[in-house]
């Protein structure tokens, strides 16, 4: 079993700002204008409070010359980290009549 990461991965909003906007001298407000985002929406995106879905990943890819998969992968990493942080206790295996663990019993 893999150990949980000690620190969260850089999410898509942070990478957007640190690796794409700041080095190019683009302000979040300028970039938000290309997305038709308000200041509040951009703040939520950069802070990680807003997820990057497929449509937003497509817009990022188009504007920044990246792939859609790049942004979706970053979001999946962030989501996976969050899920691991919430799952602090392993699921309890329930044995069926034969005494063999039945993974479908975990769905109960």
DSSP file (Angstrom, degrees, kcal/mol; ACC not computed):
  #  RESIDUE AA STRUCTURE BP1 BP2  ACC     N-H-->O    O-->H-N    N-H-->O    O-->H-N    TCO  KAPPA ALPHA  PHI   PSI    X-CA   Y-CA   Z-CA
    1    1 A X              0   0    0      0, 0.0     2,-0.1     0, 0.0     0, 0.0   0.000 360.0 360.0 360.0 134.0    0.0    0.0    0.0
    2    2 A X        -     0   0    0      1,-0.1     2,-0.2     3,-0.0     3,-0.0  -0.434 360.0-118.9 -72.5 145.0    1.3    3.4   -0.9
    3    3 A X        -     0   0    0     -2,-0.1     2,-0.1     1,-0.1    -1,-0.1  -0.577  35.1-102.5 -78.5 147.9    2.0    6.0    1.8
    4    4 A X        -     0   0    0     -2,-0.2    -1,-0.1     1,-0.1    77,-0.0  -0.410  44.2 -96.6 -67.6 146.3    0.0    9.2    1.6
    5    5 A X        -     0   0    0      1,-0.1    -1,-0.1    -2,-0.1     3,-0.1  -0.360  25.0-137.4 -61.6 142.6    1.9   12.2    0.2
    6    6 A X  S    S+     0   0    0      1,-0.1     2,-0.4    -3,-0.1    -1,-0.1   0.872  88.2  26.6 -71.9 -36.6    3.2   14.4    3.0
    7    7 A X  S    S-     0   0    0      1,-0.0    -1,-0.1    -3,-0.0    -2,-0.0  -0.940  95.0 -99.3-126.3 151.0    2.2   17.6    1.3
    8    8 A X        -     0   0    0     -2,-0.4    70,-0.1     1,-0.1     3,-0.1  -0.294  41.7-107.3 -66.3 149.9   -0.5   18.2   -1.2
    9    9 A X        -     0   0    0     68,-0.2     2,-0.5     1,-0.1    -1,-0.1  -0.368  42.8 -92.0 -69.4 156.1    0.4   18.3   -4.9
   10   10 A X        -     0   0    0      4,-0.1    -1,-0.1     1,-0.1    68,-0.1  -0.591  50.7-137.4 -68.2 122.8    0.3   21.6   -6.6
   11   11 A X     >  -     0   0    0     -2,-0.5     4,-2.4    35,-0.1     5,-0.2  -0.212  23.9 -96.1 -78.3 172.3   -3.2   21.9   -8.0
   12   12 A X  H  > S+     0   0    0      1,-0.2     4,-2.6     2,-0.2     5,-0.1   0.844 122.1  53.8 -60.3 -35.7   -4.1   23.2  -11.4
   13   13 A X  H  > S+     0   0    0     32,-0.3     4,-2.1     2,-0.2    -1,-0.2   0.913 110.6  45.9 -65.9 -42.0   -4.8   26.7  -10.2
   14   14 A X  H  > S+     0   0    0      2,-0.2     4,-3.2     1,-0.2     5,-0.3   0.911 114.5  47.4 -67.5 -42.2   -1.4   27.1   -8.5
   15   15 A X  H  X>S+     0   0    0     -4,-2.4     4,-2.5     2,-0.2     5,-0.7   0.898 108.6  56.3 -65.8 -39.7    0.4   25.7  -11.6
   16   16 A X  I  X>S+     0   0    0     -4,-2.6     5,-2.5    -5,-0.2     4,-1.2   0.948 116.2  36.1 -54.4 -49.7   -1.6   28.0  -13.8
   17   17 A X  I  <>S+     0   0    0     -4,-2.1     5,-2.8     3,-0.2     6,-0.3   0.963 123.8  39.2 -71.0 -51.7   -0.4   31.0  -11.9
   18   18 A X  I  <5S+     0   0    0     -4,-3.2     5,-0.3     1,-0.2    -3,-0.2   0.857 127.8  28.9 -70.8 -36.8    3.1   29.9  -11.0
   19   19 A X  I  <5S+     0   0    0     -4,-2.5    -1,-0.2    -5,-0.3    -3,-0.2   0.669 133.9  19.5-101.9 -18.4    4.1   28.3  -14.3
   20   20 A X  I  X<S+     0   0    0     -4,-1.2     4,-0.6    -5,-0.7    -3,-0.2   0.768 124.6  34.4-119.6 -49.3    2.0   30.1  -16.9
   21   21 A X  I >>XS+     0   0    0     -5,-2.5     5,-2.4    -6,-0.2     3,-0.8   0.980 115.9  46.1 -79.1 -57.5    0.7   33.4  -15.8
   22   22 A X  H >4<S+     0   0    0     -5,-2.8     3,-1.4     1,-0.3    -4,-0.1   0.902 111.6  51.2 -56.2 -47.0    3.4   34.9  -13.6
   23   23 A X  H 345S+     0   0    0     -6,-0.3    -1,-0.3    -5,-0.3    -2,-0.2   0.796 114.2  45.6 -62.7 -24.7    6.3   34.1  -15.9
   24   24 A X  H <<5S-     0   0    0     -3,-0.8    -1,-0.3    -4,-0.6    -2,-0.2   0.418 113.9-116.5 -96.2   0.3    4.5   35.7  -18.8
   25   25 A X  T <<5 +     0   0    0     -3,-1.4     2,-0.5    -4,-0.6    -3,-0.2   0.770  65.0 147.0  70.7  25.3    3.5   38.8  -16.8
   26   26 A X      < -     0   0    0     -5,-2.4    -1,-0.3    -6,-0.2     2,-0.1  -0.832  41.1-139.5 -96.1 126.8   -0.2   38.0  -17.2
   27   27 A X     >  -     0   0    0     -2,-0.5     4,-2.4     1,-0.1     5,-0.2  -0.489  20.8-116.8 -80.6 154.7   -2.4   39.0  -14.2
   28   28 A X  H  > S+     0   0    0      1,-0.2     4,-2.8     2,-0.2     5,-0.2   0.866 117.5  55.3 -56.3 -35.4   -5.1   36.7  -13.0
   29   29 A X  H  > S+     0   0    0      2,-0.2     4,-1.6     1,-0.2    -1,-0.2   0.901 107.3  48.5 -66.6 -40.0   -7.6   39.4  -13.9
   30   30 A X  H  > S+     0   0    0      2,-0.2     4,-1.1     1,-0.2    -2,-0.2   0.934 114.9  44.7 -63.5 -46.0   -6.3   39.5  -17.5
   31   31 A X  H >X S+     0   0    0     -4,-2.4     4,-1.2     1,-0.2     3,-0.6   0.904 109.4  56.4 -66.2 -40.2   -6.5   35.7  -17.8
   32   32 A X  H 3X>S+     0   0    0     -4,-2.8     5,-3.3     1,-0.2     4,-0.8   0.838 100.1  60.2 -59.5 -32.8   -9.9   35.7  -16.2
   33   33 A X  H 3<5S+     0   0    0     -4,-1.6     3,-0.4     1,-0.2    -1,-0.2   0.865 101.7  52.4 -63.0 -35.7  -11.1   38.1  -18.9
   34   34 A X  H <<5S+     0   0    0     -4,-1.1    -1,-0.2    -3,-0.6    -2,-0.2   0.793 115.1  42.1 -68.7 -27.3  -10.2   35.5  -21.6
   35   35 A X  H  <5S-     0   0    0     -4,-1.2    -1,-0.2    -3,-0.2    -2,-0.2   0.505 111.7-119.7 -93.8  -6.2  -12.3   33.0  -19.6
   36   36 A X  T  <5 +     0   0    0     -4,-0.8     2,-0.3    -3,-0.4    -3,-0.2   0.887  63.9 151.2  62.5  41.0  -15.1   35.5  -18.9
   37   37 A X      < -     0   0    0     -5,-3.3    -1,-0.2    -8,-0.1    -2,-0.1  -0.790  43.1-129.3-102.5 145.1  -14.4   34.9  -15.2
   38   38 A X     >  -     0   0    0     -2,-0.3     4,-2.3    -3,-0.1     5,-0.2  -0.341  33.9-100.7 -78.6 170.4  -15.0   37.4  -12.4
   39   39 A X  H  > S+     0   0    0      1,-0.2     4,-2.6     2,-0.2     5,-0.2   0.914 125.8  52.2 -57.3 -43.4  -12.3   38.3   -9.9
   40   40 A X  H  > S+     0   0    0      1,-0.2     4,-2.3     2,-0.2    -1,-0.2   0.903 108.7  49.3 -62.1 -42.6  -14.1   36.0   -7.4
   41   41 A X  H  > S+     0   0    0      2,-0.2     4,-2.1     1,-0.2    -1,-0.2   0.897 112.0  48.7 -64.9 -39.8  -14.1   33.1   -9.9
   42   42 A X  H  X S+     0   0    0     -4,-2.3     4,-2.8     2,-0.2     5,-0.2   0.908 110.0  51.5 -66.7 -40.8  -10.4   33.5  -10.6
   43   43 A X  H  X S+     0   0    0     -4,-2.6     4,-2.0     1,-0.2     6,-0.3   0.917 110.7  48.7 -59.9 -43.2   -9.6   33.7   -6.9
   44   44 A X  H  X>S+     0   0    0     -4,-2.3     6,-1.8     2,-0.2     5,-1.6   0.890 112.8  48.5 -64.3 -39.4  -11.5   30.4   -6.4
   45   45 A X  H ><5S+     0   0    0     -4,-2.1     3,-0.8     4,-0.2   -32,-0.3   0.942 113.4  45.1 -65.6 -48.2   -9.7   28.8   -9.3
   46   46 A X  H 3<5S+     0   0    0     -4,-2.8    -1,-0.2     1,-0.2    -2,-0.2   0.803 113.2  50.6 -69.3 -28.9   -6.2   29.9   -8.2
   47   47 A X  H 3<5S-     0   0    0     -4,-2.0    -1,-0.2    -5,-0.2    -2,-0.2   0.581 115.4-112.7 -84.5  -9.3   -6.8   28.9   -4.6
   48   48 A X  T <<5S+     0   0    0     -3,-0.8    -3,-0.2    -4,-0.7    -4,-0.1   0.490  87.5 116.0  91.3   3.1   -8.1   25.4   -5.6
   49   49 A X  S   <S+     0   0    0     -5,-1.6     2,-0.5    -6,-0.3    -4,-0.2   0.690  71.1  57.9 -78.6 -17.0  -11.6   26.0   -4.4
   50   50 A X  S    S-     0   0    0     -6,-1.8    -2,-0.2    -7,-0.1   -37,-0.1  -0.962  85.3-135.4-114.1 129.4  -12.9   25.7   -8.0
   51   51 A X        -     0   0    0     -2,-0.5     2,-0.8     1,-0.1     5,-0.1  -0.410  15.4-119.8 -78.7 154.8  -12.1   22.4   -9.8
   52   52 A X        -     0   0    0     19,-0.1     2,-0.1    -2,-0.1    23,-0.1  -0.868  37.3-173.3 -94.4 111.5  -10.9   22.2  -13.4
   53   53 A X     >  -     0   0    0     -2,-0.8     4,-2.7     1,-0.0     5,-0.2  -0.355  42.0 -87.9 -95.2-178.5  -13.5   20.3  -15.4
   54   54 A X  H  > S+     0   0    0      1,-0.2     4,-2.0     2,-0.2     5,-0.1   0.879 125.8  49.6 -61.0 -40.7  -13.2   19.1  -19.0
   55   55 A X  H  > S+     0   0    0      2,-0.2     4,-1.9     1,-0.2    -1,-0.2   0.917 113.4  45.3 -67.0 -42.8  -14.6   22.4  -20.5
   56   56 A X  H  > S+     0   0    0      1,-0.2     4,-2.7     2,-0.2    -2,-0.2   0.894 111.1  53.7 -67.6 -39.1  -12.3   24.6  -18.4
   57   57 A X  H  X S+     0   0    0     -4,-2.7     4,-2.5     1,-0.2    -1,-0.2   0.880 107.4  52.4 -61.1 -37.8   -9.3   22.3  -19.3
   58   58 A X  H  X S+     0   0    0     -4,-2.0     4,-2.2    -5,-0.2    -1,-0.2   0.905 109.6  48.3 -64.3 -41.7  -10.2   22.7  -23.0
   59   59 A X  H  X S+     0   0    0     -4,-1.9     4,-2.6     2,-0.2     5,-0.3   0.926 111.7  49.3 -65.4 -44.1  -10.2   26.5  -22.6
   60   60 A X  H  X S+     0   0    0     -4,-2.7     4,-3.2     1,-0.2     6,-0.3   0.937 111.4  49.9 -58.0 -46.7   -6.8   26.4  -20.8
   61   61 A X  H  X>S+     0   0    0     -4,-2.5     4,-1.6     1,-0.2     5,-0.8   0.906 112.6  46.9 -60.1 -43.2   -5.4   24.2  -23.5
   62   62 A X  H  <5S+     0   0    0     -4,-2.2    -1,-0.2     2,-0.2    -2,-0.2   0.922 118.8  39.4 -65.3 -45.6   -6.6   26.5  -26.3
   63   63 A X  H  <5S+     0   0    0     -4,-2.6    -2,-0.2     1,-0.2    -1,-0.2   0.890 126.1  33.8 -72.9 -40.4   -5.4   29.7  -24.6
   64   64 A X  H  <5S-     0   0    0     -4,-3.2    -2,-0.2    -5,-0.3    -3,-0.2   0.515 103.7-117.8 -99.4  -6.7   -2.1   28.4  -23.3
   65   65 A X  T  <5S+     0   0    0     -4,-1.6    -3,-0.2    -5,-0.3     2,-0.2   0.845  73.2 121.1  73.0  33.5   -1.1   25.9  -26.0
   66   66 A X      < -     0   0    0     -5,-0.8     2,-0.3    -6,-0.3    -1,-0.2  -0.450  66.0 -90.0-110.8-172.2   -1.2   22.9  -23.7
   67   67 A X     >  -     0   0    0     -2,-0.2     4,-1.0     1,-0.1     3,-0.1  -0.724  21.2-128.1 -99.9 155.7   -3.2   19.7  -23.8
   68   68 A X  H  > S+     0   0    0     -2,-0.3     4,-2.2     1,-0.2     3,-0.4   0.905 110.8  58.5 -61.9 -42.5   -6.6   19.1  -22.2
   69   69 A X  H  > S+     0   0    0      1,-0.2     4,-2.7     2,-0.2     5,-0.2   0.833  95.9  63.0 -59.9 -34.0   -5.2   16.0  -20.5
   70   70 A X  H  > S+     0   0    0      1,-0.2     4,-1.8     2,-0.2    -1,-0.2   0.940 109.4  39.0 -55.7 -49.4   -2.5   18.0  -18.8
   71   71 A X  H  X S+     0   0    0     -4,-1.0     4,-2.1    -3,-0.4    -2,-0.2   0.880 115.6  51.1 -72.1 -38.9   -5.0   20.0  -16.8
   72   72 A X  H  X S+     0   0    0     -4,-2.2     4,-2.4     1,-0.2    -1,-0.2   0.872 109.0  52.3 -66.8 -35.5   -7.3   17.1  -16.1
   73   73 A X  H  X S+     0   0    0     -4,-2.7     4,-2.4    -5,-0.2    -2,-0.2   0.914 108.0  50.9 -65.5 -42.7   -4.4   15.1  -14.8
   74   74 A X  H  X S+     0   0    0     -4,-1.8     4,-2.0    -5,-0.2    -2,-0.2   0.912 111.8  47.6 -60.5 -42.1   -3.4   17.9  -12.4
   75   75 A X  H  X S+     0   0    0     -4,-2.1     4,-2.7     1,-0.2    -1,-0.2   0.900 110.0  52.6 -66.0 -39.9   -7.0   18.0  -11.2
   76   76 A X  H  X S+     0   0    0     -4,-2.4     4,-2.7     2,-0.2    -2,-0.2   0.891 108.2  51.2 -63.4 -39.2   -7.1   14.2  -10.8
   77   77 A X  H  X S+     0   0    0     -4,-2.4     4,-2.3     2,-0.2    -1,-0.2   0.925 112.0  46.5 -62.6 -44.1   -3.9   14.3   -8.7
   78   78 A X  H  X S+     0   0    0     -4,-2.0     4,-2.2     2,-0.2    -2,-0.2   0.913 113.9  48.1 -64.7 -42.6   -5.4   16.9   -6.4
   79   79 A X  H  X S+     0   0    0     -4,-2.7     4,-2.4     2,-0.2    -2,-0.2   0.907 111.0  51.0 -63.8 -42.4   -8.7   15.0   -6.1
   80   80 A X  H  X S+     0   0    0     -4,-2.7     4,-2.3     2,-0.2    -2,-0.2   0.908 109.3  50.3 -62.8 -43.2   -6.8   11.8   -5.4
   81   81 A X  H  X S+     0   0    0     -4,-2.3     4,-2.0     1,-0.2    -1,-0.2   0.936 111.1  48.8 -60.0 -47.3   -4.8   13.4   -2.6
   82   82 A X  H  X S+     0   0    0     -4,-2.2     4,-1.5     1,-0.2    -2,-0.2   0.901 110.4  51.1 -60.7 -41.8   -7.9   14.9   -1.0
   83   83 A X  H  X S+     0   0    0     -4,-2.4     4,-1.3     1,-0.2    -1,-0.2   0.900 109.3  50.4 -63.6 -40.7   -9.6   11.5   -1.1
   84   84 A X  H  < S+     0   0    0     -4,-2.3    -1,-0.2     1,-0.2    -2,-0.2   0.862 107.6  54.0 -66.3 -34.0   -6.7    9.8    0.5
   85   85 A X  H  < S+     0   0    0     -4,-2.0    -1,-0.2     1,-0.2    -2,-0.2   0.837 109.9  47.3 -68.3 -31.9   -6.7   12.4    3.3
   86   86 A X  H  < S+     0   0    0     -4,-1.5     2,-1.3     1,-0.2     3,-0.2   0.730  98.3  73.0 -81.6 -22.8  -10.3   11.7    4.0
   87   87 A X     <  +     0   0    0     -4,-1.3    -1,-0.2     1,-0.2     4,-0.1  -0.665  53.2 149.3 -94.8  81.5   -9.9    7.9    4.1
   88   88 A X        +     0   0    0     -2,-1.3     2,-0.5     1,-0.1    -1,-0.2   0.682  60.0  54.9 -88.3 -18.7   -8.1    7.5    7.4
   89   89 A X  S    S-     0   0    0     -3,-0.2    -1,-0.1     3,-0.0     3,-0.1  -0.961  85.8-123.7-119.7 127.6   -9.4    4.1    8.3
   90   90 A X        -     0   0    0     -2,-0.5    -2,-0.1     1,-0.1     0, 0.0  -0.327  39.9 -95.1 -65.8 150.4   -9.1    1.1    5.9
   91   91 A X        -     0   0    0      1,-0.1     2,-0.6    -4,-0.1    -1,-0.1  -0.321  38.6-114.7 -64.4 148.5  -12.4   -0.5    5.0
   92   92 A X        -     0   0    0     -3,-0.1     2,-0.3    14,-0.1    -1,-0.1  -0.745  26.0-134.3 -87.6 122.2  -13.4   -3.5    7.1
   93   93 A X        -     0   0    0     -2,-0.6     2,-0.5     8,-0.0    10,-0.1  -0.588  15.2-152.5 -76.5 135.4  -13.4   -6.8    5.1
   94   94 A X        -     0   0    0      8,-0.4     8,-1.9    -2,-0.3     2,-0.3  -0.931  11.6-134.8-109.2 129.6  -16.5   -8.9    5.7
   95   95 A X  B     -A  101   0A   0     -2,-0.5     6,-0.2     6,-0.2     2,-0.1  -0.602  15.6-139.3 -83.0 141.8  -16.1  -12.6    5.2
   96   96 A X    >   -     0   0    0      4,-2.1     3,-2.0    -2,-0.3    -1,-0.1  -0.197  43.9 -76.4 -86.2-171.5  -18.8  -14.5    3.3
   97   97 A X  T 3  S+     0   0    0      1,-0.3    -1,-0.1     2,-0.1    -2,-0.1   0.763 132.5  54.7 -59.4 -26.9  -20.2  -17.9    4.2
   98   98 A X  T 3  S-     0   0    0      2,-0.2    -1,-0.3     1,-0.0     3,-0.1   0.558 116.3-112.6 -84.7  -7.2  -17.1  -19.6    2.9
   99   99 A X  S <  S+     0   0    0     -3,-2.0     2,-0.4     1,-0.3    -2,-0.1   0.550  76.9 128.7  87.3   7.9  -14.8  -17.5    5.0
  100  100 A X        -     0   0    0      1,-0.0    -4,-2.1    -6,-0.0    -1,-0.3  -0.809  68.6-107.0 -98.1 135.1  -13.3  -15.7    2.0
  101  101 A X  B     -A   95   0A   0     -2,-0.4     2,-0.6    -6,-0.2    -6,-0.2  -0.397  31.1-153.7 -60.5 131.7  -13.2  -11.9    2.0
  102  102 A X    >   -     0   0    0     -8,-1.9     3,-2.0     1,-0.1    -8,-0.4  -0.925   6.7-158.5-110.6 109.4  -15.8  -10.6   -0.4
  103  103 A X  G >  S+     0   0    0     -2,-0.6     3,-1.4     1,-0.3     4,-0.3   0.754  89.5  67.2 -61.7 -22.2  -14.9   -7.2   -1.8
  104  104 A X  G >  S+     0   0    0      1,-0.3     3,-1.2     2,-0.2    -1,-0.3   0.721  86.5  69.2 -71.0 -18.5  -18.6   -6.6   -2.7
  105  105 A X  G X  S+     0   0    0     -3,-2.0     3,-1.2     1,-0.2    -1,-0.3   0.707  85.9  69.5 -69.7 -17.3  -19.4   -6.5    1.0
  106  106 A X  G <  S+     0   0    0     -3,-1.4    -1,-0.2    -4,-0.3    -2,-0.2   0.698  87.7  66.1 -71.0 -17.7  -17.4   -3.2    1.2
  107  107 A X  G <         0   0    0     -3,-1.2    -1,-0.2    -4,-0.3    -2,-0.2   0.547 360.0 360.0 -81.0  -6.3  -20.2   -1.6   -0.8
  108  108 A X    <         0   0    0     -3,-1.2    -1,-0.2    -4,-0.1    -2,-0.1   0.477 360.0 360.0 -76.4 360.0  -22.7   -2.0    2.0
